[in-house]
Amino acid sequence: MEWSREQRYRRLEEVSFEEVDALKKQVQESPYRQKFHIQSKTGLLNDPNGFSFYNGRFHLFYQWFPLGPVHGLKYWYHVSSKNLIDWEDEGIGLKPDTKYDSHGVFSGSGFAYEDQLFLFYTGNTRDAKWERTSYQCIATMDMKGNFRKFEQPFISGAPKGYTENFRDPKVFEKDGNYYCVIGAQSQCNEGKILYYKSADLMNWSLKGEIQTSFLNNCGYMWECPDYFEMENKAVLMFCPQGMEERGDYFRNIYQSGYLLGEPIDFQNGEFNHGDFHEFDHGFEFYAPQTMLDPNGRRILIGWFGLPDVDSVTDEYGWAHCLTIPRVLEIKGDKVVQKPLPELKKLRQEKDKLDISLASETKSWKEIDFRSYELKMTVQLKKRGKTGLKFRVGENEEVLFYYDTDEQKLVLDRSKGGKLATKAYGVTRKCDFKTTNFNLQMFVDESSAEIFVNGGQEVFSTRLFNQPSSNGIEFFSEGQADITATIWQI
C-alpha cells in the first residue's frame, strides 16, 4: 500500500473509533507479536525517548505513528516500570498539538529535576512548501503524570551553517552545569554534533561542535546523540547516516555506534577518542538511548528496527519494537553490553544439555515454545565452524557460529523465514579471536538478541518464521564440547 502525505499526517484524534478498533484487530491477528519486548498496540514504533528514573519509577517514551506501519505524524507514547521488566501502559505522553511540533514530536531525552521530569524533544514543522523547521522544545511531567509544554522552544531552527536536519536533544549534567548534545548536518552535508550549555535547564547557549577526528566515511547526518562518562572515560554515541560499507562492517542501511575516549573538554569541545565502533553487529538496531539508574548502572535500550526499510509485519498494521535493556560497561577500548540481570525473573521451565561433537550435528529435544533464554558454553578442540541452529523447521533455520579459519562470529539468516531487507544481505560477521566462547541468547516470538562472551559482541535480528519452526541444533565441522541451558520465557 502506498501511503499519501495526507494519510501519514492525519491526527489520531480525528480518526473514528471504528477505524482504530479495526486496526487493533488487524494487529492482534499477527503471528509475530512479541512476548517480553516493548511494542506498540498499533502502527509504527521507533526511537526510544525520555528514558529516565523519576518519582520511584523508570519512564520510557517512544516515537509512535498510530495509524499504520509507516513514518507519519509522530507522538510520544509513555510506558513506566518499577523494575525495567514489567512495563505499564501510561498512554500518550506528548501530542503534536502546538505550532512548534505540528508535524511531529521527534526524539529527545528526559532529565529529572527537583519534583519534575523535564522532557527535551525536537518539534518538527513543515510550511506550505513542505520545507522543514526544527524546534528544540521542553515539556514537563509532574508527579501525578500531568504534562505541560513550555510556550516557547529553547532553540528555534538550526544555527547558521547547518541544515534543518537538526534534532534529538540529549541533556545531562556535568560539574554543576547542564549540557545538551544535538544531532546535526552541516551545509556541506557532513554529520555533526553540536552542544549547548545551561545553568537552569531553560536558557541555553550554543557552545559549538564536538571536535572529533572521525572524518573518513563519517556520514551526512548524525542522529540520536548520547553522552556519558564512566571510569574516567567518555562515550559519545550517535547514529551516522550515509556511511559506506567496509568489509563485514556498516552493512545496514544506517549505523549506530560510539566513540570512546577521554572526557570531552566542554570549554572548547575537544574530544580525544579511538575508532568508531558499531554497537550491534546484527540486522536491526538503531537510535539507542541510555540512562543512569539509582544503582549507578548505565542502562541502554535501542530501537529494534531501522529507518527507511519495510517490515514483514507491515501487512498486519504494525512495525518494530524495542530491545531488551542492556547494562553497559567499559572494558579496554570497547563498550560491553550485558543483558539486564533482572531478566532472570522471566525464566520458567529449565532444561540442560552436555554434548560432544565431532564433525556432526545433534538436535535438542523438541520444544513447543518460541520465547526463551539460552546460555551456551563452547570449548573448541578442533578447527572448523561450531555453533547452533535455531528456529529450525521445514526449509527454515537461523545459524550462529564461530569460524576458526576466518576467526569470525557469523549470524546467518539466509533461511530465516520472511525477510524485508534482503538488499542489505542475509549474513553478518565480526572479527573475533578465541579458542572458547560463550553466548547468552534471548529469543522472542519474532526476534533474537545474542550476547557473546559477556556482551563483548552483540548480534540482534528480527525473525519471521513459520510457527512450527522451533527446533534447536548444535553443530561442529571440527570438534567441540558444548554445555547449554534453556529457560522458557
N, C-alpha and C positions, 0 to 999 in steps of 0.2 A: 504493500500500500504506500502510495506517495502522499506525504503529509504537506499540505499547503501552509504558507505562513499564517494564514488566518486560523487554521486548525491548531497550529503549535502555540498560538498566543491567545487562546481562549482562557478565561479565568474559571477556576473550579467553581466559584460562587455563582457563575452564570449558567452552569450546566444543570440539567434536570436530575432529580433523584433517580429516575428510571434509567438514565444513561449511566450514571455512576454504579448503580446496582448491577446492571448488565455487564459492565466492565469487571466488577468484583467477581461475578460468577464465571466470566471467561478466565480470569486469573486462577480461580480455585480449581478449574479443570486441568491446569497444567501439571504434568507429571514430574516437573523439575523443581518444585518448591522446596526450599531449604528447611532443615530441622533446627539447627543451632546457630545460624548466621542471621544478622540483621538484614531484613529485606522489606521493601515497600509493599503495601496492600495492593496497589495498582501502579501502572505507569513505570517511569524510569527513575531509578535511584542513581546518583553519582557521588560526588565528593563528600567525605565526612567533614563536618564543620563544628566549630564551637566546642570541641572536646575538652572537658573541664570537670573539676570537682567543686561542688558548691552546695552549701546547706545540707551536708551529710550525704549527698548522692553524686554519682557520676552522671554527667549530662553529655549527650551527643546529638547532634543535628546532622541531617544530610540534605543535599540538594535533591529536589523532587519535582518532576513533572507528572502530575497525577493522571493525565488523560490518555496516556499511551506510551509505548516503549521508544520514544524519541526525545530529543532535546527540544524543549519548548520553554514556556513561561515557568520559571523556577521559583519554588517555595523552599523554605527550610522546614523539614519535619523533625519532630523532637521525640527522643526516647531517653529514659533515665534508668539507673540501676544502682543498687547498693553494693554489688559485687562484681560488676563487669561481665556477668554470665547471664543473669536473669534480667531482661530488659522490659520495662513497662512502656506502653504506648501513651505518650503525652499529647498527641495530636499535632496540628500545625503550630510551629513556633513563630515564624515570620512570613508574612504575605507580601507579594509585590503590589503594594497599595498606596505608594506615595510617588511624587513626581521624580524622586531620586532613585527609585528602584522599579519603575513602571514596567520594565521589560525583563525583570528577573532579579531575585535575591541570590546573588552569586556568593562564592565561597569566602570564608573568613574564620575567625577564631573566637574563643571565649577566654575571659580573664575575670576571676573572682576578686572583687574589691569591696572591702567593708561588708555591707549587707546586701550587695547586688552582684549579679553576674553580668558583666559588660560583654556585649557581642559586637564584634567589629566585622563588617562584611562589605562586599562590593555591590553597589546598586548599579544595575545595568539598565541603560535607557537608549532609545532609538528615536530619531526625529523622522519627519515625513519622508526624507530621502533614505531612511534606514541607516543613517550614519550613527555610530555609537558614541556615547559619552559615559565614562565610568566615574562613579562617585564612591568614595570610601565613607561608609556610614557607620553610625553607632546606634545600638539598641540596648536596652537593659531588661533583665528579668529579675523580679523580686522574689522573696521567699514564698509567696503564695502562687507563684507561677504566672504572674501577670507581666506582659511585655509592653515596653514603651520605646518608641523610636524618637531619637533626637530630631529636632526640627531641621537642622542644617547638617550636611556632611562635614566630616573633618578634613577631607580633601576633595576639591571639586575639579574633576578632569585630570588628565595626565599632565605631568610637568613638561615644560618646553624641552624638546629634543626626544620625546617619546610618543609612541602611538597610543591610541585608546585601548590597546591590549595591555591593560594596567589593572591588576586585580589581586585578590586573595590576601588581605592583610593578616599577618600573624603577629600578635602582641606578646611581649614578655618583659620582665623586669630584670635589670642588672645594675648593681652598685647604686641603688636608690633612684635610678631613672627608669623610665619606660621607653621601650623601643618597639618599632613596628617595621617589619620587612614586608615588601610588596613585590610581586612578580611583575616584570615589565618587558617591553620590546622597544628598542631604540629605533629612531628614524632610519637607521642603517640596517634594520631587520636583524638585530642581534639580541639574544636573550640577556636580560639584566635583572638584578635585584636591587631595589632602592630601599633606603632605610630612613626612618623618621624618629624624632625624639620628642618626649613629652614629660612634663613634671606632674600632670594631673589627669592623664588619660583622655582629656577632652581637647586640649590645644596642642597641635603637633607642628613641628618644623622639619623641613626636608634637610637632611644632612648630606646625602649624596648616594653614590653607588657603593655596594660592597665590591671592593677591589680584589679580583681573583686572577689566577693565572690559567684558568680554564678557558682557553681561547680557541683551541682547534676542535672542529666538529662540535661546536657548543650549542647549536640550535638557534632558531629565530625567535623563540619566546620561552621564557622561564616562568612556569606556573607554580602555584601552591607552595611557596617557600615556607620553611620552618627553621628555627634555630634554637639550639640548646647547648649547654656546656656540661661536661661530665668528666670527672677525674683529670681536671686541668687541661682538657682538650675540648675542642668545639666541633659541632656537627652542623653544617649548613645543608639542608635538604631542599630539593626543588625538582620540578618535572620539566626537563628541556624538550621542547617540540622541534623537530627538524634535524635531529642527529642522524648521520648516515650509519648504516650497518657496518660493524667492524668484526669480521670473522664470526665467532659464536656470540658476540655481544651486540646489544642495541638492535635486536631483531623485531621488536614490536613496533606498532605504528608510532608510539611516543614512549619516552623512557621516564623512569623515576629513580632517583638516586641521591647521592650525597657527596660532599667534600668533607674530609676530616683533617683537622689541623690545629694550630694554636688558636686560643681565644681571639676573636676579632677585636681589633683596636677601633672602638667606635668613635674615637676622636677624628680619625681620618678614613675609616672604613677598610683598612688593610687587613687582608686575611691570608696568612701563610698556611698552605694546605698541601695534601697529597693528591693522588689521582681521583677522578670521578668514578664511584662505584655504583653499580646497579643494586637496588635493594633486593630485588627478586628476579630470579632467572627464568621464571615461568612465562605464561602466555598472557595472563590478565592480572595486572597490579598497577595502581596509579593513585596519585593525589593523597599519599599518606599524611596523617596529622598525628602529632604526639601531645601528651600532657604529662605532668608530674603528679603522681598520686600521693595520698597522705603518707605513704610509707617510703617516699623518696624514690620510687621506681619511675623510670621513663617508659610510658606505655604508648604503643603505636597501633593505630587502626587505619587500614587503607581501603580504597575503593577496589572491589573485586570486579574490575571491568576496565574499559579503555574508551576514550572519546573516538568519535568518528568511525566506529565499526558497528556492524549489526550484531544482534544476539539471537541465538537459537530460540529463545523464549518470546521473541517479538510477536509471533503468531498467537500467543496467549495473553497479550496485552500488558506484559511487564518485562523488565530487564534489570539485571545486575543485583548485587548485594554488597555487603561489607565483609572484610576479612575478620578472622578471629583476632582478639587483642594479642599483641606481642610485646614482651619486655625487652628493652634494648640495653645492651652492654657494649663497652668498648674493649676489644682485645687486639693488641698490636695496632695495625693500621686499618682495622675494619670495625664496623658496627655489627654486632652479633644480635640476631633476633631469636628470642626463645618464646615458645608458646606460654601464654599466661598460666602459671601453676594452678590457679583456681579452676581451670578447665577440667581438672581431675574430678570435680564434683559431678560432671556429666557422665562419668563412667558407670556402666551397668554390668551385664554379664561379661565374664572374663574367660579367655582360653589361652593356652600357651603351647608352643611347639619348639622342639630342638631337632635339627636335621643336619646331616652332612650331604653335600652334593659333589658329584664328580662327573662333569660333562653331562648334566641331566637337568630335568625339570620335575619338580614334585608339587602336587596340588595340596592345598589345605582342605579341611573338611568343608562341605557345602555350608554356606551361610545364607540366611533368609532375611538379612537386614542390609541396608545400604549406608547407614551412618555409623561411623566407628572411628576409634583411635587405634592406631597400630604402632607398636615400637619394635624395632628390629636391629639386631647387632650382627655384623658380618665380620668373620675372620677369613681373610684371603690366604689360601695355601698354594694356589697355582694360578698362573696368569689366565686372563680371559674375562669376558663380560659376566658380571654377577649382580643379581638384584631380584626384583619381584615384578610380577604382572598382577594387576588388579583390575576390577571391573571386567573380568573375563567372562565372555559369553559367546554365543554363536557369531563368529566373524568380528568380535569386538575384544579389545584388550588395551590396557594402558601399561607401558613399561617404564620403570625407573631403575637405573642400574649404574654401576661403576665400570668403566672400560679401562683396564690396566694398561693396555697398549697405548691408547691415546691419552691416558691419565686425565679422564674427564668424567664428570657426572652427566647423565643423559636422561631427559624426560621425553618420551616418545608417545604422542597421542595420534599417530597416523591411523590407528584403528580404534580410536577412542569415541566412536559414536558420531553424532551430528556435530559439525563444526561450522562456524560462521566466519572464520578468519584464516582460511587455508592459504590465502595470498601471502600471508606472513610466515608460512612454514608450519610444519607439524612436529618438529623436534626443537628442543632447547638444550644447550650444553654449557658447561663452565669448566675451566681448568681446576684440577683437584689432584693433589698427590697424597697417596695414603697406602697403607697395607691393610688397614682395618677401618671400618666406618660403622656408624650407627645412624638410624633415622627415626624420626617421630612424625607420623602422618595422620592428619585429620581429614577424614573423608565424609562429606555430607551428601545429600541427595544429588547435587549437581556441581560438586567441587572437590578438590583435593589440595591441601597445603602440606608440603613436605619440608621438614627441617632436618638438615644433615649435620652431624657432629655438634649437637647443642646449638644449632642455629647459625653455624659458620656460613652455610649456604642455604638458601631457601628457594623452592620452586612452587609456584601456585598456578593452578589451572582450573577453569570451569570444565565440566564434563557432562555430556548429554547423551547418556547410554540408554539401551533398552532396559526396562525394569528387571529383566531376568539376568542381566549381566552383573553378577555379584561375586564371581569366583576370584580366588587369590592363589597364585602360584609363585614358587620360588625357583630360580634357575641359576646355573653357573656353567659357562663354557669351559671353565677351568676346574678348580676345586676350592670349596669353601665350607665353613661351618656357620650355621645360621641359627640364632635364637630369636623367636618372635612372640609377642604378646598382643592380643587384640581385646578391646573392650567395645561392646556395643554402646552406642550413644542414642 
